[in-house]
Amino acid sequence: MTPQPSSSPGVRFVTRLAAVLAAVFFITYSVDLSWYHLRLAIPDLGPARSSVHRLRVLAIPDKGNKIEYQIDAIHPEEDVPCTRTLFPHSAEKPCWYVSRHARDPISM
C-alpha cells in the first residue's frame, strides 16, 4: 500500500507559489534597502534622496456636494522630499510615487 500525499497537487502548487513570491519580495526589498544605504554612505554612486516640485491645489468642499479648487495662497508651491528607490525608506515615499501624485489636490 502506497502512502497518499497529505494535500492535493493544486494546494501544493499554490503554497509553493506563495512561498516563491514572498521570497522574491523580500529579496527585492533587501537589495533596494541595501542599495539605498550604500548610496547614502557613498554619494559618488548617485543620489539616494531627491525632491519633487509641486503646485499646491486645495480641494474645498462647497454647497451641494460640489468641490472648489484653489491654489494655496499661503504656500503656493512646495518641494516634496522623496527617495530614489522602489519602496519607501526613511519615512519618505519613493520619487516615482510622489511624482505620480504631485498633481493631486489637498483635501480640506
C-alpha positions, 0 to 999 in steps of 0.5 A: 500500500502506497502512502497518499500525499497529505494535500492535493497537487493544486494546494501544493502548487499554490503554497509553493507559489506563495512561498516563491513570491514572498521570497522574491519580495523580500529579496527585492526589498533587501537589495533596494534597502541595501542599495539605498544605504550604500548610496547614502554612505557613498554619494559618488554612486548617485543620489539616494534622496531627491525632491519633487516640485509641486503646485499646491491645489486645495480641494474645498468642499462647497454647497451641494456636494460640489468641490472648489479648487484653489491654489494655496495662497499661503504656500503656493508651491512646495518641494516634496522630499522623496527617495530614489528607490522602489519602496519607501525608506526613511519615512519618505515615499519613493520619487516615482510615487510622489511624482505620480501624485504631485498633481493631486489636490489637498483635501480640506 
